[in-house]
Amino acid sequence: MSAAVSIIETSGLGDRSYLISADGTAVVVDPQRDIDRVLDLARERGVRITHVLETHIHNDYVTGGLELSRVAGAEYVVPAGDDLGYERRAVTDGDVVDAGPVRLQVMHTPGHTHHHVSYVLRDSGDAVVGVFTGGSMLHGTTGRTDLLGDEHTEELSHAQFHSVRRLAAELPDDTEVYPTHGFGSFCSATPASGDSSTIADQRQTNPALTKDEQSYVDELIAGLGAYPAYYAHMGVINTEGPTPVDLSMPEPVDPDELRRRIEAGEWVVDLRNRTAFAAGHVGGTLGFELSDNFVTYLGWLYSWGSPLTLIGDDADQIAEARRELARIGVDNLTGSATGDIDSLAAGAPLRSYRVADFAALAEALAENTEAGTPAVLDVRQDSEFADGHITGAVNVPLHELSKRLDEVPEGEVWVHCASGYRSSIAASMIDRDDRTVVLVDDSFDQAGKAGLVS
C-alpha cells in the first residue's frame, strides 16, 4: 500500500510538518509545538500516530515532537549526537524506522546542524517514493549553515554540499522532496522556489548540484544575512525538552491597568491592521499587525521573557497571536484587551500618523518648504539597501532599530521597507512628540517608478 503524505503548513514561520499515513498508521515529521493541528488531522484521516520523527534540533521554532509522542503514545525518534534532557530513540545513518506500512530509512545529512538526518520513505515494494530533508536539500536552495556559531559555518557549509550531493546520488530522480524549511523561514540560506519538487528538479535548480563545491560554499557564506534573535533560545528549549503548549486566553485587563503597564515600560502590542493602528492607537503601544510576518518580527525584537500584553480587535485575534507566539516559546502573555480602541485609551487622546505611498514621498522630497526636506528612514536589511535605495535615506535595519534610535532624525520622518510591514513596526517604535512620522505602506518597486532609487 502506498503511503499518503499530508502537509501541515506553518506559514508564519515558513515551515512545514508532515503526516505520513497508510493502513491506519501514521508517522509525523518535524511537528510544531501546537500539536492539536496534528492530532486533528490524524483523527480526520482515521489513523493512529505510532512514531514522531525529528530531522534535527530546531533553531527556528519550539518542537511539538516530545509532547506529541507522549500524548499519542508514539516512539520519539531524534538524530543521535546531541545530549538531550529526555528519553528518545537516537538514530544514525542506515537505521530504519519501521512503522508497519510506513517504512523510513535514516540518512545522515549534516550541514544545517552537525547531526541532521533525512528520512527516506519507501513503499510496500521497498521502492523510494519520497525523502524528508528538514534543513538540508530545500526547494532550489539549502538550509543555512551559520546557526551553530561562526566557528562552525565553513565546516557545515562543506558538509551541506556533500549531503545534498549524496541525496541526489542515492535517490531516484522521481523521488519527492519534502523539506521542513524553505517556505519563508530564515533557516533557508536563500529563498526557496515552488511548493513541490523532485530530485530531478533539484539537479537543475539547487546550487549544491549546479555549482562546484568551493563556489557553492563561498556564495552560501557570502549571502548569509541576519536571522531572528529568538533563534538563540530555540535550540536550548528543544534540547532540554519543551513544556506542553498553553493556548489559553490571556487574562483581560482594563484600560487603567493597560495604561499602568505602558507607563511601566512593559511590552504592549497592538495586533490590528497597520493602517488602523496609524489612524489611532494608544500612546506607548507597538504595532505588530497579525499577519504571516508577525511572529518572526515580534520574536526578533521582543525582550526575551518580558511580560507581554496584547491588544486586538477581538478574542479570535488574541487567540491566533497566542498560538503564533507559543510556537517560538513566547509564553509570558500577562494580559489582553479587545474592543474599541478609544475605550482602551483611559481618557488619553489617541496618537496617529499619516500613511502614504512612494509617489507621495517623491512629491514631498521635491517640495521646498520652510520645514526643509523630510528625512527618509529605510528599515530594510543591509543587503537590500545595498541593492538599491532612496538617495539620502538613513538605513537602520528593523532588528537594530531599538538600539539605534538616536540615529533617527527628529522632525518629519518617512519610514519605508520593501512592502510596508517592517516599516509599520518601525513607525510605531519611533512615534513620539518631536517627530512627524509618515508610514510608507507601499511596495519598494514603486519607489523606482517614482524616480527615487539610486
Secondary structure by P-SEA (a helix, b strand, c coil): cbbbbbbbbcccccbbbbbbbcccccccccccccaaaaaaaaaaacccccbbbbcccccccccaaaaaaaaacbbbbbbccccccccccccccccccccccbbbbbbbbcccccbbbbbbbbcccccccccccccccccccccccccccccaaaaaaaaaaaaaaaaaacccccbbbbbcccccccccccccccccccaaaaacccccccccaaaaaaaaaaaccccccccccaaaaaaaccccccccccccccaaaaaaaaaaccbbbbcccaaaaaacccccbbbbccccaaaaaaaaccccccbbbbbcccaaaaaaaaaaaaaaccccccccccccccccccccbbbbbbbbcaaaaaaaaaccccccbbbbbbcccaaaaaaccccbbbbbcccccccccccccccbbbbbcccaaaaaaaaaaacccccccccccccaaaaaaacccc
